[in-house]
Amino acid sequence: MPTVHQEGLIVQLEDQRQLTIPLDWYPRLQHATDEERQNWELLGDGYAIHWPDLDEYIGVEGLLAGRRSGESEKSFQRWLAERSRTANQQ
């Protein structure tokens, strides 16, 4: 079960281990609203966490391996621009 705070992403594993990951590893989570951060779902048997509002998928295996987001800077900037455009239209 994930919890997202300003300081980081905290994931409680079934075996009671707890992972704490800095938000700057996952820029979409870092730039999300609290409401968007709280809207998540586990995929399959818990192999990944999905934030549908952010189009963000984070695999638990990657968290355990210490891998940051693999999204390119270009892709992230495109996502930010679209996010800004959408916010300005509302």
C-alpha positions as CSV (number, residue, x, y, z in Angstrom):
1,M,0.0,0.0,0.0
2,P,1.6,3.3,-1.0
3,T,1.4,6.6,0.8
4,V,2.7,9.8,-0.9
5,H,3.8,12.8,1.1
6,Q,5.8,15.9,0.1
7,E,8.9,14.1,1.4
8,G,8.5,10.9,-0.5
9,L,6.7,7.8,-1.6
10,I,6.3,5.2,1.2
11,V,5.4,1.6,0.2
12,Q,4.4,-1.0,2.8
13,L,5.1,-4.5,1.5
14,E,3.2,-7.6,2.5
15,D,6.2,-8.9,4.4
16,Q,6.0,-5.7,6.5
17,R,9.1,-4.1,5.0
18,Q,8.7,-0.4,4.3
19,L,10.3,1.4,1.4
20,T,10.7,5.2,1.4
21,I,11.6,6.7,-2.0
22,P,12.3,10.4,-2.6
23,L,9.7,12.0,-4.8
24,D,12.2,13.5,-7.1
25,W,12.8,9.9,-8.4
26,Y,9.2,10.1,-9.8
27,P,8.6,13.7,-11.1
28,R,5.0,13.1,-12.0
29,L,4.3,12.2,-8.4
30,Q,6.4,15.2,-7.3
31,H,4.3,17.6,-9.4
32,A,0.9,16.0,-8.6
33,T,-1.8,17.4,-6.3
34,D,-2.6,15.6,-3.1
35,E,-5.8,14.4,-4.6
36,E,-4.0,12.9,-7.6
37,R,-1.4,11.2,-5.4
38,Q,-4.2,9.5,-3.4
39,N,-5.9,8.1,-6.4
40,W,-3.9,4.9,-7.0
41,E,-4.5,1.2,-7.6
42,L,-2.5,-2.0,-7.3
43,L,-2.1,-3.9,-10.5
44,G,-2.3,-7.7,-10.7
45,D,-1.1,-9.3,-7.5
46,G,0.6,-6.1,-6.4
47,Y,3.4,-6.1,-9.0
48,A,2.9,-2.4,-9.7
49,I,1.2,0.7,-8.5
50,H,-0.8,2.8,-11.0
51,W,-1.8,6.5,-10.6
52,P,-4.4,6.9,-13.4
53,D,-4.7,10.7,-13.1
54,L,-0.9,10.9,-13.7
55,D,-0.5,8.0,-16.2
56,E,2.3,6.8,-13.8
57,Y,3.1,3.1,-13.3
58,I,5.7,2.1,-10.7
59,G,6.8,-1.5,-10.5
60,V,7.5,-2.9,-7.1
61,E,10.5,-4.8,-8.5
62,G,12.0,-1.5,-9.6
63,L,11.4,0.0,-6.2
64,L,13.2,-2.9,-4.6
65,A,16.1,-2.6,-7.0
66,G,16.4,1.2,-6.3
67,R,15.5,2.3,-9.9
68,R,14.3,5.8,-10.5
69,S,11.7,6.7,-13.1
70,G,12.8,5.7,-16.6
71,E,10.9,8.6,-18.2
72,S,12.9,10.8,-20.4
73,E,13.2,14.5,-19.7
74,K,11.6,15.3,-23.1
75,S,8.6,13.1,-22.2
76,F,8.2,14.6,-18.8
77,Q,8.4,18.2,-20.2
78,R,5.7,17.3,-22.7
79,W,3.5,15.9,-19.9
80,L,4.1,19.1,-17.8
81,A,3.1,21.3,-20.8
82,E,-0.1,19.3,-21.4
83,R,-0.9,19.5,-17.7
84,S,-0.5,23.3,-17.8
85,R,-2.5,23.6,-20.9
86,T,-5.4,21.6,-19.4
87,A,-5.3,23.5,-16.1
88,N,-5.5,26.8,-18.0
89,Q,-8.5,25.7,-20.0
90,Q,-10.5,25.0,-16.8
